[in-house]
């Protein structure tokens, strides 16, 4: 009888302790009815509230809205902590209330280990959730701004926060700032133009050696350079940032005149109103690729590592090579693949093609599951090396726009290179027309069907000269960015 009763008590112990592990407080109801019922009731109400919010807003949107709100994260951290403490207390109390009398030796050790394991099952994910919330809170505060840039379009209140905005344009700058360099020279300069309705995005690459850079009438530098920044090889796009920094007195109260002037110049080059900017330190880019576990990419041409061009035009300092073929590059090699211009037939333009190839490869590789496991390292890299002037309070709406890009939009690329423009004497009217056609492509025409004859292609048809339909050996035309490699 004693053995049978002890066996029943043992089964009861494991059953109720497991119940409190699955649903907080459930195993407490037999021994502490009111306490158990209150905990279970609160848990059920909380789950129902979360489900209702998820159904109303959408599961993905609900998670994102919490993840991009510093206020929501500040609330979530103590809430998760309290839930975890109450849950673990319920497990331990359930185990203590239902421990069989006279338990000792291995059976008691097994029950204690089971209780500890059950507590860890709750503690581990709760601790990880709080850790990620703290990291995310810090990331948002250090990477994003608190105020919207002057003149920038932005979301509004309502069902569709982008209803009043046709397009939003973001300048992406790869900065070469470092300990061994003075000032900042944009090593990579692109502008992403996003259709807020469809998510269709066009990425424009601006060459660093572009000359005769125009400034807007509102730019104080336009008085000193009424014909644009046009002093030959000393007045290239890559020097515009330094020009702004060297004339900071013309921009009182501006914390970053170099970025301001670069943004204005890029806007004039493309004929687009640039709303926001993202600046990444390219040394941090290597860390980002490593944090992502490397990048898989198809290398089209042999690329030297450690190389540079001396004043005589000779390539020196090569320490290795990235060979053609399908490769997995770590951060160091990915950075050289994206930056190296020595040894290429057309230098900067070859590098621009490789940079958009790298962007496409990284976009193809993004996997939410793997990114979550690598998130702490990714967040640290972003926090140290990336600055975005999108305001924190707009991040929820921006997350919705990103989902539109991922769900229904495509990302196309149109680089400005020596294959489609003259970088020494650029025709900005032509560039503006190319940009306009890229963001507002003409509607495809459907030929009329004839009831008697079948149309045949003419052998003397002249190919179109538009940027979306023209072709070159190097592929410097409007094309899907994920297929540029």
C-alpha positions in Angstrom: 0.0 0.0 0.0 2.8 2.4 0.9 4.6 1.7 -2.3 1.5 2.2 -4.4 0.6 5.4 -2.7 4.2 6.7 -3.2 4.0 5.8 -6.9 0.7 7.7 -7.2 2.3 10.7 -5.5 5.3 10.5 -7.8 3.1 10.4 -10.9 1.1 13.4 -9.5 4.3 15.3 -8.8 5.6 14.9 -12.4 2.1 15.6 -14.0 1.4 18.7 -12.0 4.9 20.1 -12.3 4.8 19.6 -16.1 1.4 21.2 -16.2 2.8 24.4 -14.5 5.6 24.3 -17.0 3.3 24.2 -20.0 0.7 26.7 -18.6 1.9 28.9 -15.7 0.0 28.1 -12.4 -2.0 25.2 -13.9 -0.4 22.6 -11.6 -1.0 24.9 -8.5 -4.8 24.6 -8.7 -5.1 21.3 -6.7 -3.0 22.7 -3.8 -3.5 26.5 -4.1 -6.7 26.8 -6.0 -7.2 30.6 -5.9 -3.6 31.4 -6.7 -3.5 28.9 -9.5 -6.7 30.2 -11.0 -5.5 33.8 -10.9 -2.2 32.9 -12.6 -3.9 30.8 -15.3 -6.6 33.4 -15.9 -4.1 36.2 -16.3 -2.1 34.0 -18.7 -5.2 33.1 -20.8 -6.3 36.8 -21.0 -2.8 37.8 -22.0 -2.7 35.2 -24.7 -6.1 36.2 -26.0 -5.0 39.9 -26.0 -1.9 39.1 -28.0 -3.8 36.9 -30.5 -6.4 39.7 -31.0 -3.7 42.2 -31.6 -2.0 39.9 -34.0 -5.2 39.1 -35.9 -6.1 42.8 -36.1 -2.7 44.0 -37.3 -1.2 40.9 -38.8 1.3 38.6 -37.1 4.4 39.9 -38.9 3.4 43.5 -38.6 2.6 43.0 -34.9 6.0 41.6 -34.1 7.7 44.3 -36.2 5.8 47.1 -34.6 7.0 46.0 -31.1 10.5 45.4 -32.4 11.0 48.9 -33.9 9.4 50.9 -31.0 11.8 51.8 -28.1 8.8 52.5 -25.9 7.3 49.1 -26.6 10.6 47.5 -25.9 11.0 49.3 -22.6 7.6 48.0 -21.6 8.3 44.5 -22.9 11.5 44.0 -20.9 10.0 44.2 -17.4 6.8 42.4 -18.5 8.8 39.4 -19.8 10.8 39.5 -16.5 7.7 39.5 -14.3 6.0 36.7 -16.4 9.2 34.6 -16.1 9.5 35.1 -12.4 5.8 34.2 -11.7 6.0 31.2 -14.1 9.2 29.8 -12.5 7.8 30.5 -9.0 4.7 28.4 -10.0 6.9 25.5 -11.2 8.9 25.5 -8.0 5.9 25.9 -5.7 4.0 23.1 -7.6 7.0 20.8 -7.2 7.4 21.6 -3.5 3.6 21.2 -2.8 3.5 17.8 -4.5 6.8 16.3 -3.5 6.0 12.8 -2.1 6.5 12.4 1.6 9.7 10.6 2.6 11.3 11.0 -0.8 15.0 10.5 -0.6 18.0 9.2 -2.6 17.8 8.9 -6.4 14.1 9.4 -6.8 14.3 12.7 -5.0 17.3 13.8 -7.0 15.5 13.0 -10.2 12.5 15.1 -9.1 14.7 18.0 -8.2 16.5 17.8 -11.5 13.2 17.6 -13.3 12.0 20.8 -11.6 15.3 22.6 -12.4 15.0 21.6 -16.0 11.4 22.8 -16.2 12.5 26.1 -14.7 15.3 26.4 -17.2 12.9 25.8 -20.1 11.1 29.0 -19.0 14.1 31.0 -17.9 16.3 30.5 -21.1 13.9 31.9 -23.7 12.8 34.7 -21.3 16.4 35.7 -20.7 17.1 35.6 -24.4 14.0 37.7 -25.2 15.1 40.3 -22.7 18.6 40.3 -24.0 17.4 40.9 -27.6 15.0 43.6 -26.4 17.8 45.5 -24.7 20.1 45.1 -27.8 17.3 46.3 -30.1 16.5 49.3 -27.8 20.1 50.4 -27.9 20.4 49.8 -31.7 17.4 52.0 -32.5 18.7 54.8 -30.2 22.2 54.8 -31.7 21.5 54.2 -35.4 18.3 56.2 -36.1 17.5 59.9 -35.5 14.8 61.5 -33.4 13.7 64.1 -36.0 12.7 63.9 -39.6 15.1 65.7 -42.0 13.8 69.1 -43.3 11.8 68.7 -46.4 11.7 64.9 -46.3 8.5 63.1 -47.2 7.2 60.7 -44.6 4.3 58.6 -43.4 1.0 59.9 -42.2 -1.8 58.7 -39.8 -4.3 56.3 -41.4 -4.8 52.8 -42.8 -2.1 53.4 -45.4 0.7 55.6 -43.9 2.2 56.1 -47.4 -1.0 57.1 -49.2 0.2 60.7 -49.6 3.7 59.8 -50.8 4.3 58.5 -54.3 8.0 57.8 -54.0 10.6 58.0 -51.3 14.3 58.4 -52.1 17.2 57.3 -49.9 20.9 58.0 -50.5 23.2 55.1 -49.5 26.8 56.1 -48.8 29.7 53.8 -48.3 32.2 55.9 -46.3 35.9 55.3 -46.5 36.6 57.1 -43.2 39.3 55.5 -41.2 42.3 56.0 -38.8 44.7 56.3 -41.8 42.5 58.8 -43.8 41.6 62.5 -43.3 38.0 63.4 -43.8 35.4 61.3 -45.6 35.3 60.4 -49.3 32.2 58.4 -50.4 33.7 55.1 -51.7 30.3 54.0 -52.8 27.3 56.2 -53.6 23.8 54.9 -54.5 20.3 56.3 -54.4 17.3 54.0 -53.8 14.0 55.3 -55.2 11.0 53.3 -53.8 7.5 53.3 -55.2 5.5 53.3 -51.9 2.4 51.7 -53.5 4.0 48.7 -55.2 7.3 48.4 -53.4 9.1 48.6 -56.8 12.6 50.0 -56.2 15.3 51.3 -58.5 18.9 51.6 -57.2 21.0 54.3 -59.0 24.8 54.1 -58.8 26.7 57.4 -59.0 30.4 57.2 -60.0 32.9 58.8 -57.7 34.8 60.3 -60.6 31.8 62.2 -62.0 32.7 65.8 -62.9 30.9 69.1 -63.2 28.7 68.4 -60.2 25.7 70.8 -60.0 24.5 72.3 -56.7 21.0 73.6 -56.0 20.2 77.3 -55.7 19.6 76.8 -52.0 23.1 75.4 -51.4 25.4 78.1 -50.2 28.2 76.6 -52.3 26.3 77.4 -55.5 27.4 81.1 -55.1 31.1 80.0 -55.1 30.5 77.5 -57.9 27.7 79.0 -60.0 28.7 76.6 -62.9 28.9 73.6 -60.6 31.9 71.9 -59.1 33.9 72.0 -62.3 37.6 72.3 -61.9 38.6 69.0 -63.7 40.1 66.1 -61.9 40.2 68.0 -58.6 36.4 68.5 -58.6 35.0 65.0 -58.6 31.9 63.6 -56.9 34.1 61.9 -54.3 35.5 65.2 -53.1 32.1 66.9 -52.6 31.8 65.6 -49.0 35.2 67.2 -48.1 34.2 70.4 -49.9 31.2 70.7 -47.6 33.2 69.9 -44.5 35.9 72.4 -45.5 33.2 75.1 -45.8 31.3 74.3 -42.6 31.0 78.0 -41.8 28.5 78.3 -44.7 26.2 75.8 -42.9 25.7 77.2 -39.4 24.1 74.7 -37.1 24.5 71.8 -39.5 26.3 68.9 -37.7 27.4 67.3 -40.9 27.8 69.7 -43.8 29.7 67.1 -45.8 26.7 64.8 -45.9 24.4 67.7 -46.6 26.3 68.8 -49.7 26.7 65.2 -50.9 23.0 64.7 -50.6 22.2 67.9 -52.5 24.7 67.1 -55.2 23.3 63.5 -55.7 19.8 65.0 -55.9 20.9 67.4 -58.6 22.8 64.7 -60.5 19.7 62.4 -60.7 16.9 65.0 -60.7 15.4 63.3 -57.6 14.5 64.9 -54.3 16.5 62.8 -51.8 14.6 62.4 -48.5 16.9 60.3 -46.3 20.4 59.1 -46.0 22.2 56.0 -44.8 25.9 56.0 -44.1 27.9 52.9 -43.5 31.6 52.7 -42.6 33.0 50.3 -45.1 35.4 48.8 -42.5 32.2 48.0 -40.7 30.9 46.4 -43.9 33.5 43.6 -43.5 32.2 43.0 -39.9 28.6 42.9 -41.2 29.5 40.2 -43.7 31.3 38.2 -41.1 28.3 38.6 -38.7 26.1 37.2 -41.5 28.3 34.2 -41.9 30.0 35.3 -45.1 28.4 35.9 -48.5 28.0 33.5 -51.5 28.7 35.2 -54.8 29.6 34.5 -58.4 32.9 36.2 -59.2 33.1 37.2 -62.8 36.6 38.6 -63.0 39.9 38.1 -61.1 40.1 40.7 -58.3 43.3 41.6 -56.5 43.5 42.0 -52.7 45.6 44.6 -51.0 46.4 46.3 -54.3 46.5 50.0 -55.2 47.7 52.1 -58.1 50.9 54.1 -57.6 51.4 57.6 -59.2 53.0 55.9 -62.3 49.8 53.9 -62.9 51.4 50.6 -61.7 49.4 48.1 -59.6 51.4 47.5 -56.4 50.8 45.9 -53.0 48.8 42.8 -54.1 48.7 40.2 -51.4 46.3 37.8 -52.9 43.5 37.2 -55.5 39.8 36.5 -55.5 39.5 34.0 -58.4 36.5 33.8 -60.8 33.8 31.2 -59.9 31.2 30.6 -57.3 32.8 31.7 -54.0 32.0 32.2 -50.3 33.7 35.3 -49.2 34.4 36.4 -45.6 34.2 40.0 -44.6 37.7 40.9 -45.5 37.6 39.4 -49.0 34.0 40.7 -49.6 35.3 44.2 -48.8 38.1 43.9 -51.3 35.8 42.5 -53.9 33.6 45.5 -53.5 36.4 48.2 -53.3 39.3 47.0 -55.4 39.7 49.0 -58.6 43.4 48.3 -59.4 43.9 45.9 -62.3 40.4 46.2 -63.7 40.0 47.3 -67.3 37.7 50.2 -66.4 38.6 50.7 -62.7 35.8 52.5 -60.9 33.0 51.3 -63.3 34.1 47.7 -62.8 34.0 48.2 -59.1 30.5 49.8 -59.3 29.2 46.6 -61.1 30.8 44.4 -58.4 29.2 46.6 -55.7 25.7 46.1 -57.0 26.5 42.4 -57.5 27.4 42.3 -53.8 24.2 44.1 -52.8 22.2 41.5 -54.8 24.1 38.6 -53.3 23.5 39.9 -49.7 19.8 40.4 -50.5 19.5 36.9 -51.8 21.1 35.5 -48.7 19.1 37.2 -46.0 17.3 34.5 -44.1 15.2 35.6 -41.0 15.9 32.4 -39.1 19.7 32.6 -39.5 19.7 36.3 -39.0 18.0 35.9 -35.6 20.7 33.5 -34.4 23.3 36.0 -35.5 21.4 39.1 -34.3 23.6 40.2 -31.4 26.7 40.4 -33.6 24.7 42.0 -36.5 23.3 44.6 -34.1 26.7 45.5 -32.6 28.1 45.9 -36.1 25.2 48.1 -37.2 25.4 50.2 -34.0 29.1 50.9 -34.5 29.1 51.5 -38.2 25.8 52.6 -39.6 23.9 55.9 -39.3 20.4 56.4 -40.7 18.4 59.7 -40.5 15.0 58.0 -40.6 13.3 59.1 -37.4 12.7 56.4 -34.7 8.9 57.2 -34.5 8.5 56.4 -38.2 10.1 52.9 -38.0 6.8 51.0 -37.8 5.6 52.6 -41.1 9.0 52.0 -42.7 8.9 48.4 -41.7 5.6 48.1 -43.6 7.2 49.7 -46.6 10.0 47.2 -46.5 7.4 44.4 -46.4 5.9 45.8 -49.5 9.3 45.7 -51.2 9.8 42.1 -50.1 6.3 40.8 -50.9 5.5 42.4 -54.2 8.2 44.7 -55.4 11.5 44.1 -57.2 14.8 45.9 -56.9 16.3 47.0 -60.1 19.6 48.7 -60.7 20.8 51.4 -63.1 24.4 52.5 -62.7 25.8 55.6 -64.3 29.0 54.5 -66.0 31.1 55.2 -69.1 28.8 52.8 -71.0 25.8 55.1 -70.7 27.1 58.6 -69.8 30.2 60.7 -70.2 31.6 61.2 -66.7 33.9 64.0 -67.8 31.2 66.0 -69.5 27.9 64.7 -68.2 24.7 65.6 -69.9 22.4 66.0 -66.9 19.3 66.4 -69.0 20.0 63.0 -70.5 20.7 61.5 -67.0 17.4 63.0 -65.7 15.6 61.4 -68.6 17.2 58.0 -67.9 16.2 58.3 -64.2 12.7 59.4 -65.0 12.2 56.4 -67.4 13.6 54.0 -64.9 11.2 55.1 -62.1 8.3 55.7 -64.5 8.7 53.0 -67.1 6.3 53.3 -70.1 3.4 51.0 -70.2 4.0 48.0 -72.5 2.2 48.2 -75.8 0.2 45.3 -77.1 0.3 45.0 -81.0 -3.0 44.7 -82.7 -3.8 41.3 -84.1 -4.6 40.9 -87.7 -7.2 38.5 -89.0 -5.4 37.8 -92.2 -1.7 38.0 -91.7 0.8 37.3 -88.9 3.2 40.1 -88.2 6.8 39.3 -88.9 9.8 41.0 -87.3 11.7 43.4 -89.6 15.3 42.5 -90.3 16.2 46.2 -90.2 14.6 47.0 -86.9 16.5 49.7 -85.0 17.0 48.9 -81.2 15.7 51.3 -78.8 18.1 53.7 -77.1 16.3 53.9 -73.8 18.2 52.8 -70.7 15.6 50.1 -69.9 16.0 48.3 -73.2 19.5 49.1 -74.5 22.2 46.6 -74.0 26.0 46.7 -73.5 28.6 44.1 -73.1 28.9 45.1 -69.5 25.2 45.1 -68.8 25.1 48.8 -67.5 21.3 48.9 -68.1 18.2 48.9 -65.9 18.1 45.3 -64.6 17.1 43.2 -61.6 19.8 43.6 -59.0 19.7 40.0 -58.0 20.8 38.9 -61.4 23.7 41.3 -61.9 26.5 38.8 -61.1 
